[in-house]
């Protein structure tokens, strides 16, 4: 008894979108012209599209090595892709210099993002400008759509766990805001307080002077 062929046209399986029926394999098994989410067009068999045991139904654009992506066609040099890879590395690779502040203290990447750049890009979109960075709203939580945003360095600095808050004349604000208001470099303020032992008032009100070696 012949098996009735189910029309898969228009259906989506993993990252494949079925365009139309294609030629059968040499063994007579049906294949379909499919387009991957990364725009690759390929003939794909019915079994590859429909079997649930397939961990990643795509053209190979999200192949992984040790749990992290190694290629994604033309997107590998985009800022968003680089940021995505760095995000994953910080959380899973003990050899990454920032691992101790991320994966080392339990910060993880949600399963959707860890497996697919497409999922990350669909949620976050393009970063608004070259100055924008990926930031977590709650630094005690991991990377996911609900906890991430594109933000500028000054806003990201304010959101750091290590952010420093200074009080002068009853006014408390973070170091970067004092730097902005006084016109004194953030590192100069830190150096005055931590290395030179200046009082808060002196550190925040004394105009900087340039020496041959540094700014004080």
N, C-alpha and C positions, 0 to 999 in steps of 0.2 A: 504494500500500500504506500503510495507516494505521499511524502510529507508536504503539506501546504507551506509555501514560502511566505513568511511574514514580512511585509514591506516596512523597512526601517527608515525610509526617506523622511528627512525632517527631524528625526529623533537625535538626541544627544547622549553619548556614552563617555563618561569621563571628560576629556578635553576634545573628543571627536564630535563633529557635527556631520551627520550623514547627508550628502548632497543628492546622490542618485545611485541606482543599481549599476554595478560594474561587471566586467567579465568574470566567469567562474575560474577557479583554480584548475590546474591540470587534472586534479582528482574530482572535478565537478562540484566543488563546494562553492557556495555563493560568496561574492565579495562586493564591496560598496566603495564608491568614491566618497572619501571623507576629508573634511578640512579640520585640522587641529586649531586650537585657540591661538596658536602662534603663527597661523596662516599657511602651514605646510599642507599640501594636498597629496593624498596617498590612497592606494587601494587597500582596504582593510577587510579581513574576513569576518563573517558573522560571529564565529566563535570568539574571536578576539574582542569584539565589541560587547558581547552579551555575557560572557562568563564572569561571575562575581568574584572568582578567585584572583583575577588580575589586579595587582596592587596599584598600577598606574597606567590607565588606558590613554596613551598619548603617542606621539611620534618619536619619543625619546628626549624631548626637550626638557623634561624634568628628571632625567636619570640622576641618581644620587650615588655618592661614595661616602661611606661612613656617616650616612644620614644627612649629608649636605649636598646641594646641587653643584654640578660641574659644568653645565652648559644650558643655554636657553636661546639658541639661534642668534638673531641680530640684536638681542637686548643685553648681551653680556657686558657691554661697555657703557650702558646708560647709567646715570647717577643713581636711579632708583634700584637697579639691579645690584650695583656695588654696595649700596646701603643695606639691601636685603641680605646679601652674603655676609657682610660684616656683622649684622645683627645676629645671624645664626652662629657664626664663628665665636662670638663673645659668650654665647650660651652653651656651646657643646664642646669647644676645643680647649682643653687645659693648657695647650701651648700658646694660645692667644694671650697677648700681654694684658688684656682687660678682663680675662676670664674670672679672676678672683672677685671682681666687683659685680659679676653677672652670674654666669653659670655656677661659679664657686659659692655663691650665697643663695642659690635656688631660683634664680631668674630663668624662666623658660620662654620658648616661642610656641604659640598655639599650634596645634597639629595642622591646621589648614595652611598657615604661612610656612611652617617648617618643610612642608612637602611641595609647595608650589609658589613660584614667583608670581604666577598669574593671579592666584588668590590674594597675595599681598598687594599687588598693583591694583586689583579690582577694588579693594577696600580703601587703599590710601591714595590712589591716583598719583599724578606727577607732583613732584614737590613744587611749590609755588615759585621759588626762585633759587639761584645757586647758594644763597645764604641760609636757606631753610635746612633743618636737620630733623631726624626722627626722634621724637621725645615721648616718654611715658608720663601720663598724668599722675599716676601713683607709682613712685619708685620702688615700692615694696612688692608690686605685682609685675607679671611678665608682659611679653609683647603680644597684643591682640588688638583687634579693631576697636574695641570699647576703651582701651587704655592707651591708645597711641594717637599722635597728631604730628603734623609738620609744624615746626616752630623755629624761630630765629635764635641765635646763640645767647642773646641776653635773657630771653624768656626761659630757655633751657637751663641756663646757669642758675636762675632763681629757683628752679625746680629740683636742683641737685640735693641729695642727702647731705652732702658736705658743705652746703651753702652756709656762708657766715653772716650773722646778723650783728650789726653794731648799733649802739645807742649813744646819742649825744643830745644833751639838753631836752631829754624826754622824748626824743624822736628816734624810733627804731626802724631800720630798713636794711636790706641786704647790701653786701659790699659793692656789688656792681652798680646799685642805685646811688650809693654815696659817691662812687667814682664819677658817675654821670653828672651829679649835682655839683660836685666840687671842682670837676675838671682835672682831678688828680688820678693818675693811672691806678688801676686796682692793685697791681703788684707793688707799686710804691707805697700804698696805704698798708698793705700786708707787711712789707719790709719794715716800715716805721714802727708798727706795733710789735711784731714778733721778734725782729732782730735788733732794732735800736731801742726798744722799750719805751717808746714815746707814749704819752697819755693819749686818750681818745680824742680830746679836743685839739691837741697839738697836731696829731696825725691827720685830722680831717680839715684843719683850717689853715695850716701853713702852706703857702704856695711852693710848689716844687722848684728846686734849683738843680741845674745840670752841672755835674762835675766831669772830670776827664774820664772817670770810670763808670759812673752810674747817675741815676736820677734819684735825689733824696727829697 
